[in-house]
Amino acid sequence: MGRFIAYLKVHGRLSDLAFVSFEHYPFEPCTITWKTLYTEPQLMKHILQVWREDGVPKDVPLMVTENHLAAQLTGPMTTIFAALWLADNVGSFFEGGGSAFYHSPIQPQGIQNTCLGWASWSNFVSDEKYNIKGYTSPYFAAHMINLEWLQHRAGLHQMFPSSTNVRDAEGNVLVTSYAVHRPDGNWSLMLVNRDQNSPHTVTIVFEDSSSKRNASFAGLVTQVTFGSGQYAWINDGKNSHADPDHPPVSRTVEASSYGTFILPKASVNVLRGKVPGLPR
């Protein structure tokens, strides 16, 4: 990338660079473990930083135009692992300054045997005639991102930095957080509980950096969850399938004065509501 940018500059054609697109297939297909999941946000943000340091101007959009767990089919692509990965993948891309994101492939496909079990590339599992027989976990993760976290086709969203201090004994961040202010005035947090075995209770605090005041959700808060309670991939050869294969579950709760919420194990969660006292 650096050589390419230097070439454009030397020839006075840097202004011709309208966008930079790249593929993102971060993992080796046969060595994926659950802990591999913890590395995704850093991998995505790092490569965005690398492109800028190589000279891509700040006003040139960075786009992911093709991506998945690996460049070769692998078993985790159809387990709950893939849903959590996609949420981190998309969230960290936009938090890191990315402009446009396309997950692929999404066309219906059948399942095949891989080094880590039977799987499909697709969001949909189909028969040999491409009739959809079921959904894979990235399909439901995409639903969470596009229809729950964000306000679909509603206009400009503002993204703000957020973080958690939920870690394991080795220092791995177990809960990741991505915060947006939506056009409808709601604050929406996507929280990914990457703990495979345990739920976590989190306390949500919003900090107004200008006034140094803290605020919390108030009134009714929508909590939407998709995780291991809704989806599990059964690895059974050519009969492999998801069971259960359920959509996200939603409930409305009254925000407590402590701002605490429970995140089920291995789950993508969206918390959405009003935060009085924060400027627009």
C-alpha positions in Angstrom: 0.0 0.0 0.0 2.8 2.4 0.8 4.5 1.9 -2.5 1.1 2.4 -4.3 0.4 5.6 -2.5 4.0 6.9 -3.2 3.5 6.1 -6.9 0.3 8.1 -7.0 2.0 11.0 -5.3 5.0 11.0 -7.6 2.7 11.1 -10.6 0.4 13.8 -9.1 -2.6 11.5 -9.1 -3.3 10.9 -5.5 -6.6 12.7 -5.9 -7.7 9.9 -8.2 -7.9 7.5 -5.2 -11.6 7.5 -4.5 -11.6 4.6 -2.0 -9.5 1.7 -0.7 -11.2 -1.7 -0.4 -9.8 -4.9 1.1 -10.8 -8.4 2.1 -10.7 -9.5 5.7 -10.1 -13.3 6.4 -8.1 -13.1 9.7 -7.7 -16.6 10.9 -6.0 -19.8 9.8 -8.9 -22.3 9.2 -7.6 -25.3 11.1 -6.2 -23.6 14.2 -9.2 -21.7 15.4 -10.0 -22.1 19.1 -12.5 -20.1 21.3 -9.7 -17.8 22.4 -9.1 -16.9 18.8 -12.2 -14.8 19.1 -10.5 -12.4 21.5 -8.1 -11.1 18.9 -10.6 -9.8 16.3 -11.1 -6.2 17.4 -7.4 -5.6 17.6 -6.8 -7.2 14.2 -9.4 -5.1 12.5 -8.4 -1.8 14.1 -4.7 -2.4 13.5 -5.1 -3.0 9.7 -7.1 0.2 9.4 -4.3 2.1 11.2 -1.7 0.4 8.9 -3.5 1.7 5.8 -3.5 5.3 7.1 0.2 5.0 8.2 1.0 3.8 4.7 -0.3 7.1 3.4 -4.0 6.6 2.6 -5.5 10.1 3.1 -8.0 10.6 5.9 -10.7 11.6 3.5 -10.4 8.4 1.4 -13.0 5.8 2.6 -11.7 2.4 3.8 -14.1 -0.5 2.9 -14.3 -4.2 3.7 -15.8 -5.7 0.6 -15.4 -9.4 1.4 -14.9 -11.2 4.6 -15.3 -14.2 6.8 -13.5 -16.1 9.6 -10.9 -17.6 7.2 -10.2 -17.8 3.5 -11.0 -21.5 3.6 -14.2 -23.2 4.9 -14.0 -24.1 8.5 -16.3 -25.5 11.2 -16.7 -22.4 13.4 -18.3 -20.6 10.5 -21.7 -22.1 11.5 -21.3 -22.2 15.3 -22.2 -19.4 17.7 -18.5 -18.4 17.5 -19.2 -16.9 14.1 -22.0 -14.7 15.4 -19.9 -13.2 18.1 -17.0 -12.7 15.7 -19.2 -10.9 13.2 -20.5 -8.5 15.9 -16.9 -7.7 16.9 -15.8 -7.6 13.3 -18.4 -4.9 12.3 -18.3 -3.0 15.6 -14.5 -2.6 15.6 -14.4 -1.7 11.9 -16.6 1.3 12.3 -15.1 2.3 15.7 -11.7 2.2 14.0 -12.8 4.6 11.3 -14.1 2.3 8.5 -16.6 3.6 6.0 -18.4 0.7 4.3 -18.7 -3.0 5.2 -20.0 -6.0 3.2 -20.1 -9.5 4.7 -19.9 -12.3 2.2 -20.8 -14.8 1.0 -24.5 -14.7 1.8 -26.0 -16.8 -1.0 -27.6 -20.1 0.1 -25.1 -23.0 0.1 -25.0 -26.6 1.4 -22.7 -27.9 4.1 -19.3 -29.5 3.6 -16.8 -31.3 5.8 -13.8 -29.3 7.0 -10.8 -29.7 9.3 -13.0 -28.5 12.2 -16.3 -30.1 11.4 -19.1 -29.7 8.9 -20.0 -26.1 7.9 -21.3 -23.7 5.3 -19.9 -20.5 4.0 -23.3 -19.0 3.9 -25.9 -17.3 6.2 -28.3 -19.8 4.8 -28.1 -23.6 4.7 -29.7 -25.0 1.5 -30.3 -28.3 -0.3 -28.8 -29.2 -3.6 -31.4 -27.0 -5.4 -30.6 -24.0 -3.2 -33.8 -24.2 -1.2 -33.2 -22.7 2.2 -33.4 -25.3 5.0 -32.1 -23.2 7.9 -30.1 -20.3 9.1 -26.5 -20.1 10.4 -25.4 -17.9 13.3 -24.0 -15.0 11.1 -27.5 -14.5 9.7 -28.9 -13.7 13.2 -25.8 -11.7 14.0 -26.5 -9.6 10.9 -30.1 -9.1 12.1 -28.8 -7.9 15.5 -26.4 -5.4 13.8 -28.7 -4.0 11.1 -32.1 -4.1 12.8 -31.5 -3.9 16.5 -28.2 -2.1 17.2 -28.7 0.3 14.3 -31.8 2.0 13.0 -32.2 0.6 9.5 -32.4 3.2 6.7 -33.0 5.9 9.2 -30.1 8.3 8.6 -26.9 9.3 10.2 -25.7 7.4 13.4 -23.0 8.8 15.7 -20.5 6.4 17.1 -18.8 6.9 20.4 -15.8 5.1 22.0 -16.8 2.6 24.7 -15.1 -0.2 26.7 -15.6 -2.6 29.5 -13.3 -3.9 32.3 -14.7 -7.5 32.2 -11.6 -9.7 31.9 -10.5 -13.3 32.6 -7.6 -14.4 34.7 -5.3 -14.1 31.7 -6.3 -10.5 31.0 -8.5 -11.2 27.9 -11.4 -8.8 27.5 -14.5 -11.0 27.8 -17.2 -8.3 27.0 -16.7 -5.9 24.1 -18.9 -2.8 23.7 -19.9 -0.6 20.7 -22.0 2.5 21.3 -24.1 4.6 18.8 -26.5 7.5 19.1 -29.3 6.7 16.7 -31.4 9.1 14.6 -34.5 8.3 16.8 -32.7 9.7 19.9 -32.0 6.4 21.5 -28.6 5.3 22.7 -27.8 1.8 21.5 -25.0 -0.4 22.9 -24.0 -3.7 21.3 -22.3 -5.8 24.0 -20.6 -9.1 23.0 -20.2 -11.5 25.9 -17.3 -13.6 24.6 -17.3 -15.8 27.8 -18.2 -19.3 26.5 -19.2 -20.5 29.9 -20.6 -17.7 32.1 -23.0 -14.8 32.0 -21.8 -11.4 33.2 -23.6 -8.5 34.9 -22.5 -5.2 33.6 -23.1 -1.6 34.9 -23.6 0.9 32.1 -22.3 4.4 32.6 -22.3 7.2 30.0 -19.7 10.0 30.5 -20.2 13.4 29.0 -16.6 14.4 28.3 -17.4 18.1 28.1 -19.2 18.5 31.5 -17.5 15.5 33.1 -20.9 14.3 34.3 -22.1 10.7 34.2 -25.5 9.5 33.2 -27.4 6.2 32.8 -30.3 4.7 31.0 -33.6 5.8 32.4 -37.2 4.6 31.8 -37.8 1.6 29.5 -34.8 -0.1 27.9 -35.1 -2.7 25.2 -32.7 -5.6 25.6 -32.3 -8.0 22.6 -30.2 -11.1 22.9 -28.9 -13.7 20.5 -26.6 -16.4 21.8 -26.0 -20.0 22.8 -29.5 -20.1 24.3 -31.0 -19.4 20.9 -28.6 -21.3 18.7 -26.4 -24.4 18.7 -24.7 -26.1 15.8 -25.0 -29.9 15.8 -22.0 -31.5 14.1 -23.4 -34.7 12.6 -21.8 -35.3 9.3 -24.1 -34.7 6.3 -27.0 -34.3 8.7 -25.3 -31.4 10.6 -27.8 -28.6 11.4 -28.6 -26.0 14.0 -30.8 -27.0 17.0 -32.1 -24.7 18.4 -32.1 -22.3 15.4 -34.1 -19.5 16.9 -34.1 -15.7 16.2 -33.0 -13.1 18.8 -35.2 -12.7 21.9 -36.3 -9.2 23.0 -37.7 -7.9 26.2 -38.4 -4.4 27.7 -37.1 -3.7 31.2 -37.2 -0.7 33.5 -33.8 0.7 33.9 -32.5 0.4 37.5 -30.9 3.3 39.3 -27.7 1.2 39.2 -27.8 0.7 35.4 -27.1 -3.0 35.6 -27.9 -5.7 33.0 -27.2 -9.4 32.7 -25.5 -10.7 29.5 -26.0 -14.4 28.9 -22.9 -16.5 28.1 -21.7 -16.5 24.5 -24.1 -13.9 23.3 -24.6 -10.7 21.3 -26.7 -8.2 23.2 -28.2 -4.8 22.3 -29.4 -2.4 25.0 -31.4 0.5 23.6 -33.0 3.4 25.3 -32.9 7.1 26.4 -30.2 8.7 28.5 -31.5 11.9 30.1 -28.9 14.6 30.7 -26.7 13.8 27.7 -26.5 16.5 25.0 -27.4 15.4 21.5 
